[in-house]
Amino acid sequence: MRGEGAYGYEQLADSNLKLPAGAEMLWYIIGNISHMSDNTPQIRETGDGSHTLWLAGMQESYHSMHGAITESKHVFIHHGLDYFRSLNNTGEIRVLEVGFGTGLNALLTCQYSQDLKQRIKYTTLEPFPLDWNLAARMNYGDLLEHPQISFWFKELHITSWGQIEWLNPYFSILKKQETIQDHNSAEHYDICFFDAFAPGKQPDIWDLKVLEMVKRMLVGQGLIVSYCAQGQFKRDLRTLGFKVESLPGPPGKKEMTRAMLCS
Ligand SMILES: C[S@@+](CC[C@H](N)C(=O)[O-])C[C@H]1O[C@@H](n2cnc3c(N)ncnc32)[C@H](O)[C@@H]1O
């Protein structure tokens, strides 16, 4: 389950095998354990009734099995966007998301921007985009209450990669089909939604060098928010000079992490 150690990844990561970097690593590892089971994402219902995707070969889900929508709202909307707004009176919030995945965080952020009339410029990275035919079967449109929610969800998925699109007067999105390791942007961001697969599954993404890159892209009281509460992750953030908080996690998870840039 997400965030919980499972076989395969840790054993490979702890071994002395020389692994390729970046996106190749995910497929390298999946390839190595592909004999165990199917790697096609499967839709699963989580504790709050909302869907997530399950990768059987990786033994990993895209969200908490205790509740996908509940987790996204708790970690990224409440402890990310709400908190940032409580400290900053800003016309526009610039978000960088690591891992677009199902688009759930983007969808909730789009709704948030419309509800609060808050301009949000959303940049999201995803090396392995999902097929819309799969995403279309997920139930976020049925569970989230907004007349435009299904329209937004489809637009989020079918909109072109590498092009800025406006989904409502307050929300623009730029989807980039690339890894965080390759995201060499001159752009600046206020909040990073760090929503990669768990460190035990994809250790290269949680590397100090990657976190340092993210730090360089943040400005002001820039934040990194993540469902992950791993000790090494928090130590690395402190090493980089962030003020790190361990906050109560969503259902099923004791803690989550929020780190603020200190000037
Ligand atoms: C935990 S899921 C993300 C969940 C997503 N935020 C959502 O709302 O559905 C992790 C995502 O990160 C993507 N990913 C894998 N390697 C990556 C990399 N090197 N850089 C950025 N994203 C990556 C995966 O393909 C997957 O979609």
The ligand as a MOL file (V3000), in Angstrom:
LIG
                    3D

  0  0  0     0  0            999 V3000
M  V30 BEGIN CTAB
M  V30 COUNTS 27 29 0 0 0
M  V30 BEGIN ATOM
M  V30 1 C 1.5070 8.6480 -6.1730 0
M  V30 2 S 1.2200 8.8480 -7.8940 0 CHG=1
M  V30 3 C 0.6100 10.4860 -8.0680 0
M  V30 4 C -0.7840 10.7290 -7.6950 0
M  V30 5 C -1.3050 11.9640 -8.3460 0
M  V30 6 N -0.8030 13.1870 -7.7770 0
M  V30 7 C -2.7980 11.8930 -8.3430 0
M  V30 8 O -3.4440 12.8220 -7.8420 0
M  V30 9 O -3.3070 10.9130 -8.8700 0 CHG=-1
M  V30 10 C 2.9040 9.1740 -8.4440 0
M  V30 11 C 2.9710 9.6660 -9.8710 0
M  V30 12 O 4.3120 10.0890 -10.1410 0
M  V30 13 C 4.6380 9.7070 -11.4600 0
M  V30 14 N 6.1060 9.6550 -11.5910 0
M  V30 15 C 6.8870 8.5550 -11.6700 0
M  V30 16 N 8.1770 8.9010 -11.7850 0
M  V30 17 C 8.2060 10.2600 -11.7550 0
M  V30 18 C 9.2630 11.2080 -11.8480 0
M  V30 19 N 10.5390 10.8090 -11.9390 0
M  V30 20 N 8.9660 12.5270 -11.8170 0
M  V30 21 C 7.6530 12.9230 -11.6910 0
M  V30 22 N 6.6160 12.0640 -11.5970 0
M  V30 23 C 6.8870 10.7480 -11.6420 0
M  V30 24 C 3.9670 8.3640 -11.6100 0
M  V30 25 O 3.8390 7.9840 -12.9560 0
M  V30 26 C 2.6430 8.6090 -10.9040 0
M  V30 27 O 1.6840 9.0810 -11.7910 0
M  V30 END ATOM
M  V30 BEGIN BOND
M  V30 1 1 1 2
M  V30 2 1 2 3
M  V30 3 1 2 10
M  V30 4 1 3 4
M  V30 5 1 4 5
M  V30 6 1 5 6
M  V30 7 1 5 7
M  V30 8 2 7 8
M  V30 9 1 7 9
M  V30 10 1 10 11
M  V30 11 1 11 12
M  V30 12 1 11 26
M  V30 13 1 12 13
M  V30 14 1 13 14
M  V30 15 1 13 24
M  V30 16 1 14 15
M  V30 17 1 14 23
M  V30 18 2 15 16
M  V30 19 1 16 17
M  V30 20 1 17 18
M  V30 21 2 17 23
M  V30 22 1 18 19
M  V30 23 2 18 20
M  V30 24 1 20 21
M  V30 25 2 21 22
M  V30 26 1 22 23
M  V30 27 1 24 25
M  V30 28 1 24 26
M  V30 29 1 26 27
M  V30 END BOND
M  V30 END CTAB
M  END
